Amino acid sequence: MLKVLLKKQMAEVFRSYFYNRKTNKARSKANSIVLFILFAFLMIVVLGGTFTAIALGVCFGLTAASMGWLYFVLMSGMAIVLGAFGSVFNTYSGLYLPKDNDLLLSMPISVRTIIISRLLNVYLLGTMYSGVVMLPTLIVYWIIAGATVANIICDIILFLIVTVIVLILSCLLGWVVAKISLKLKNKSFIVVLIALGCIGGYYFVYFKAQVWIRELVANAAVYGANIKDSAYGLYLFGRIGEGDPLATAIFTVATAILLALTLFVLSRGFVKIATSTASVGKTQYREKKVKAKSAFGALLTKEFARFTSSPNYMLNNGLGILLLPVLGIFLLIKGTDIMTAVGTAFGGRADFAALLLCAVLMLLSTMNDMAAPSVSLEGKSVWIPQSLPIEPQTVLKAKTAMQVILTAIPILFAVVCAEIVWQATVAEKLLLCLLPLVFTVFSALFGSFIGIRHPIMEWTTEIIPLKQSGAVTIALFGGWGFVALFAVPYFLIGQLIGLTPYLIVWTVIYTVASALLYHWLNTKGAKAFSRL
């Protein structure tokens, strides 16, 4: 039974490799093999190669300074962080709160067997993530410092200790996430904030990694002495990698005790968490007046509710809402220096810097493409808006208006910040405000146009219309193409007529294009929507 449950757990993790969610059919063996090869390439070549390069950069300097233990502390720390955070959400959804808890607990299967199968699943995934770091770490050390019997044995034990620590941390963090999720009513914004925090942290560490490595190697003796004095346990942990049998024995026993304690606590509280349901607050009915809305207002409210209730929708199609204000704040802090530097780079041409600023604002606005998948998100329920006593063009206007509103507000903030630091004429500042707004309307109408022309009405998960549909791809890359179409000609011939006339021409072009798309939505687009 344990083997069957473990196989089920792993099949759920890699379900997308065997099952095509877009066609709702099983993949062919050849297709599955190709996907697994691509996954192996990503894990072994891309991630493994990255950590191999880091290990080489650190190992040479630290082993030369006779501080191999610090090398193992650093690389093992990376492995533990990657393993724990890589598998924490799988722990939350696969160990504590999977959808089949009630079914399994109602069957003649012991709770211990269910726990062990899910723990093995968490352990294997954590080992996969931490192994991407630890295997290059050990191999690089054996090549540079030399491999002995003691080193190999202790390093293998170190690898096992790291994987067990990852398992313990995953169980702890997964438990915290599970408890919090049961208390939250609206989890969408929390999921979005966590995802954005992880993305931001990744890029911060990525760009700072080389600087930190150089500083660490240059000041290895100072950092090593501080660790020995203030955190002697980390020194002993690193000594495992150098083949110290005493340190290996101490941490093996300590890890075994922590693992036993974790299993004991988990076995006692698993059923309580697994059978928990989300908290439901008590409400008291209070009579109040509700203001009637127009058909357009009601549909617009529905579109906003759908957007804010879906983390996938917000993360994949609304990133510009965050990036545009960030750009505005960045311009307030560094805008003057950047505009001066860009103008200097183009031979003192301030108009080039202004044009690039306008292009960047337009480019970031294309990161909002909510209108493109909005028709496909109706899915099999598209008959509901079609059967309502409202014009189909009203439905399309609401979908378009949502993107316009959610893009225009942050882009206005960014424009105001830009105009504070940009020294220009009144006409140029007015056009810098007007052109991005006109382009915002054009982008939303273009997204609705593509969404109607290339809908996906049958899907099993919303990520398909949000991320894997042709409409979203065309809207995103098409938006980039329109920005390039605006910016590139100025560097070739547009400068001959000057910046102000050039911005006026493109404002008129995008206004006319928006009017044509709006007319199409009201006529042919409305008919196409009613036939879906």
N, C-alpha and C positions, 0 to 999 in steps of 0.2 A: 504493500500500500504506500509506503514511503517513496518508493521509486516512481509510482504512478503520480503521486501528488507533486513530486519534484519536477517531473516531466511536464505536468500541467502548468506549474509556475513558470518554467523557462519558456514554454510555448506562448504564454501570455506576454512575457517580456519581449519576445521576438515575433510577435504575432504579425506585424506588418511585413515581415520577410516571407511569410507563408501565405498571406491573405491580402488581396488587393482591395483596399477599402473604397476605391473609386468605382470599381466594377462590381463589388460585392461578390467576388468569386475567388477561389483558391488560385494561387500563382502556380505556374508550371515549375518543375524541378530545375530547369535551366535558369529560369528567372530568379528563383530563390538562391541558387548557387552564385549567380552574378552579384546579387545584393550582399550576400555574405562575403564575397571576395572584396567588394567595395568597402564593407565595414572593416574587414581585416586590414585593408590598405590604410584606412583612416587611423585605426588604433595602432598598428605596428609601424607603418612607414611615417605617417604624419606626426602623431603624438609621440610614438617611440623615438623617432628621429629628433624631435624637438628636445626631449629630455636627455637623449644621448649627447646632444650638443651642449646642453647645460652641464651635464655630468663631466664632460671633457674639460670644459672651462673651469670648473671648480676643483676637480680632482688633481690636475697637474700642480696648481699652486699650493693646495693644502697638504698634499702628500710630500711635496718638496720641503714644506715647512714642518714636517713630522707632526701634522695635525689631521691625520686621516679620520680620526673620530669625529671631528667637526664636519667633515664631508658627509659622513653617514647620518649625523644629526640633521643636517640641512635637507639632504635628499629624502630621508625617511619622513621628515616633516611634510615635504611636498607630496609624497605618496599618501600619507594619512589624510591630508586635506583633500586631495583629489578623490581618493577612495570614499571618504565619508560623505562629502557633498555630492559626489557623483551618484551615490546610491541612496541618499537620505529620502528622496521623494519616492523611490521604489520601495523603501522600507515602510514609508507612511501608507502607500497604496497597496503594497503587496504583503505586508506583515500584519499591520494593525487594522486597516479599514478597507480591505478588498470587497468587491461587490458580492462575492460568493460566501461570505462569512456565515450567514444564516443557513445556507444550504449545507455546507460542510459540517457545521456544528449539529445539524439535525440528523446527520447520517451516523451509522455505527462505526465512527472513526474516533480514536482517542485524541483528546486535545493535545497530548504530548506529540503525537505523530504529525498533527497539523502544524504545531509550532516548529518542530524540527525541519519539516519540509520547507517552510517559509524562511527559516533561519539559514538553511543551506542555500536557498535562492539568493538571499541578501549577501551571504558570505561569498558566493561565486561571483556576483556582480562587483562587490567591493574588491575582491582579489583581481578581477579583470582591470579595474581602474587603477588600483595601486600598483599592480604588476607592470603597467606601462611605464611607471617611474622606477620601480625597484629593480627590474631585470636589467635595464641599461646601467643603473647605478652599480650593481654587482659586477657586471661584465667589464665595465670600464675600469673599476678598481682592480680586478684581477689582472687586467692587461697592463695597467700602469705600475701598480705596486707589487704585482706578483701574486700567484695563487699557491697557497699551501693547504695541507689537509685541514689544519685548524681553521684557517680563513674560510675555506669552503663550507665546512660544517657549521661554523658560527654564523656565516652569512645566510645560509639556508634557514637557520633558526630565526635570524633577524627578519627574514622575509615572512616567515610564518607569524612572528610576533606582530609585525606591522599589519598583516591581514586580519589578525584577531582584534587588534586595537581598532581597526576600521569597522569591523563588525560591531564592537561594543559602542563606538560613537554613533554608528548608523542607527542602532537600536534606540539609543538615548535621544538623538535628534529627531528620529522618526516618531518617537513617543511624544515629544514636545509638539511637533507639527500636528500630530493626530489630536492631541488635547486642545490645541488652539483652534483647529478646524471645526471641532465640535461646538465651540463657543461662538464662532463667527456666523453672522447671518448673511452677509455679503462678502464672499471671499475674492471676488474678481479683482478689486483694487489692491488687495494684499498680495495676490499672486503676481500682478503686474509690477508692483513695487519691488518685490523680491527678485523677479526676473531682471528688471532694469538694474537693480543693485549688483546682481551677479555679473551682468554684462559690463557694467561700469568698472567693477573690481577687476574683471579679467583684463580689460584693456589697460587699466592703470598698472597692474602688475606686469603685463606684457611689455609696455614701453619703459618701465623702470627696472626690469630684470637685469639687463646688461650693466646698468650703472651700479646696482646693488652687488652684483657678482664681482665687478672690478674693485669696488670699495672693500668688500669682504676679503678678497684675496690679498689686497694691499695691506690690510690691517688685521690679518688673521690672528697674530699673536695677541693683540689687545682684546679682540672679541673672545678668543679662546680662554684667556686668563679670567675675563669677567664671568664667563659661563661656569668655569670650574669653581669660582668663589661663590657665586650666587645660585647656581643650579647644578649641583654636583651630580644629580640624577641624570641630567642630559649627557654629561660627560661619560658616565657609566654606560648609558644607552649607546652612545657612539662607539664605545670600546668594543661592543659586540661585533661590529663590522671588522674591527682589526684583529679579531680572533681571541679576545679575552674570555676564558672559560668561566671565571667567577662572575663577571658582569652578565654573561649569557645565562648562567644558572639563576641569578637573582631575578632578572627580568622575565625569564620563563615561568618561574614560580609565581611572580606577581601578576603576570598576565593570565595565568591559569586561574588564580583566585578571583580576579576581576571577571573573567568569563563565567565562572561558576556562580558568582553573585548575580551577574546579569541574567543568566538563565533562570535562577531561582526567583528573582523579582518578576521576570517576564512571565513565568509559568503561573504565578499567583495573580497577576493583574491582566493577563491576556484576555480572558473571557469577558471581563468587565468592559475593557476598551472595545473588543470586537463586537459586542452586542449593544454598544452605546449608540445613541442617535443624537443628531444635532439638537442643541437646546432650542426650545421654542418659548419665546417670551409671552407673558400673559398680557392680553390686550383687553381694554374695556371699551365698549361701544359708546361713542359720543356722536350725537347727531350734529352734522355740520353741512353747510351749503357748499355745493360743488359747482364751480363756474363752468358753464357749457363751453365746449371748444368747437371750432370749425372742423370740418373734415380734414383739412390740411394740417391744422394744429394737432389733432389727435394722431394722425399718421406720423407726424414729425416726432411727437412724444414717444410713439412706439419704436421708431428708429433709434432714438437716443437710448431707450431702455434696453434694446437689443445690444447696442454697442457697449454700454457700461456693464452689462451682465456677462460679457464674454471676454476673458483674459486673452484668448487667441485673437479675437477681433481687434482689441486695443493694441496688442503688441505687434501684430503683423501689418495692420492697416492704419494705425494712428500714431506712429512714432514721431511724425512731424509736430504733434501737439507738444511734445517735450523738447525736441531739438530746436525749434524756432525760438522759444524763450531763452534757452541756453545760449543760442547765438546772440540774442539781444544783450544778455548780461555780459557775455564775452566781449562784445563790441564796446560796451560802456567802459570796460576795464582796459582793453588793449586795442580798441578800434582806431584811435588816432595813429598809434605806432604802425599798425598793420596797413592802413591806407597810405601812410607815407612810404613805407617799405615797398608796397606793391607799385605805387606810382614811380618810385625811384628805379625799381627793377625794369620798368617799361620806358626808361629814359625820361623820367619826369612827367609822364603823361597821367595827370590826375583823373582824366576821363576814363582811362582804362581801368583804374582802380574802382571807380564808381560803377562802371558797367559790370565788373566782376562781382561787386557787392550785390547788385540787383539780380544777377544770375544765381548767386548762392541762395538768396532769399527764395527765388522761384524754385530752385532745385530742392531745397528742404521742404517746400510746400508739397512737392510731388510724393513725399514720404507718407502723406495722407491720401489713401485711395479707398476710402470706405464705400464710395458709390459703385465701384466696379463689381464687388461681390454681393452687393445688397439684394439684387434680383435673385441671384442663385441661392442666397440664404433662405429665401421663401421655401425652396425645396418642394416637397409634395404638398405643402400647405398653401401653395400659390393660389389655389382655388378660393381661399378665404378673402383676400383683397379683391379678387376678380368678381366675387359674388356680392360684394358690398355695393350699396347704392351710391357709388362715387365714380367719378371719371377716372380711367386708368392713368391719364396724364397727371392727376393729382397725386397718385401713389408715387410716380416717378419724380415729381417735383419734391416730395418730402424726402426721398432718398438722396436726391442731389443737394437739397438745402442742408441736410445734416453735415455733409462734407464741407460745404461752403462755410457754415457757422464755425465748425470745429477747426477750420484752417484760418479763416479770416481774423479771428480774435488773436491767436498767438502771432500771426504774421504782422498784425498791426503793432503789437508790442515790440517785435523785433525791428520794424521800420522806424518807430519812434526812437528807439535806442540808437539806431544807425544815423538818423538825422541829427541827433545831439552831437555826435562826434564828426560828422561829415560836413566839411566846409564847402558849400555849393550855393548856387543861385536859388531863388524861390521857385522858379519853374522846374529846375532839376529835382529839388526836394519834393515838389508836388508829384512829379512823374515817378519818383522812386516809391512814393506811397501808392499811386494809382495803378501802375503797371503790375506789381505783384498781386494786387487784389483782383484785377481783371483776369490775370492768369489763373488765380485760384478758382474763379467762377468757370473759366474755360476748362480747367482740369477736372472739376466735378462733373460738368456736362459731358466731357469726353469719357470719363469713367462710366457714367450711366449709359452712354451710347454703346461702349464696348460691352458693358454688362448685359445689355439686351441682345446684342448681336451674337454673343458667345456665352449663353447661360449653361450652367450645369444644374439641372433640377433633380437629379437622382444622386444622392451621396449618403454615406453611412456615418461620416464624422464631419463637423463643420470646418475642419482644417483644410479639406479638399477645395471648397469654393474660396476660402480665405487666402490660401497659400499656393495651391497647386492648380489653379484654374488658368486657362489662357487669358481670360479677361483681366485678371490682376497683373499677369506678366506683361500684357500689352499696355495696360494703363501705366504701370511703373516705368518700364523702359521707354514707352512712348513719351511720357512726361520728360524724361531725361533728354530724349531726342529733340523735343520742342524747345527745351532750354538751350541746347547746343545750337539749334537753328536760329535762336535769337542772338546768342553771344558771338558765335564765330564770324558771321559776316562783318561785324563792326571792326574786327582786327584786320580784315582784308580791304573792304571798301567803305564801310559805314562811317569811318572817321572823317571821310571827305566832307560829309554833310554836317558833322558835329553831333555831340551827344544828345542835346535836347530834341532836335528834329528826329533823330534815330529812335529815341524812346517814344516820341509821339506816334511815329509810323507803326511801331510794334504794338502800342496800346490800341490803335485803331484796328490792326490786323486781328488781335486776340478778341477785341470787342465784336467785330463782324463774325469771326468764327464761332464765338459764343452764341450770337443771335441765330446763326444757321443751325447749330446743334440744338438750341432751345426749340426752334421751329420743328426740327425733326422729331424731338421727343414728344411734342404735342400732337403730332400727326402720325407718321409711320411708326415711331417708337411706341406710342400708346396702343396702336393696333397690334404690334408685335407682342407687347406684354399681355394683351387680352387673349392672345392665341396660345400662350405658353401652357 
